[in-house]
Amino acid sequence: LSALAMPPVLRLFEAEGNEKIQALSQAMGCKPGKSAADMVEELNGKVGIPPTIAALGYGEADLDELASDAANSFFNTPSPYRPTFDEYRDILDGLLARRASG
C-alpha cells in the first residue's frame, strides 16, 4: 500500500513546494518533464505492484479508515508537510478510481 500511494503523495508534496522532492527528482536523474513520482510509478509497474488499491482488496468502505490511519501515522511526525485526512482521502479515492479508468 505504501509503494502504491507513494507517487500521489510525492506529487502532493511537490505541489506544496517541498524542495526535498525537487532534490529527490534530481538525485534520481529525472529527465525534464519527469518527476520522482513518475519514476516511482514506473518502477511500481515494472516490479508488479498493482495500480489500484482495489487490486489489494480495498474498497470504498475502507477509505475513511485508511485515510484516518495515514493522517494519524507516526511516520508523518518528521514530515515537512503533514497531509490532512481529506488529502489522504482524495489520494486513496484516486487510487481506487484507477480501477474504472484503467
Secondary structure, 3 states (H helix, E strand, C coil): CHHHHHHHHHHHHHHCCCHHHHHHHHHCCCCCCCCHHHHHHHHHHHCCCCCCCHHHCCCHHHHHHHHHHHHCCHHHCCCCCCCCHHHHHHHHHHHHHHHHHC
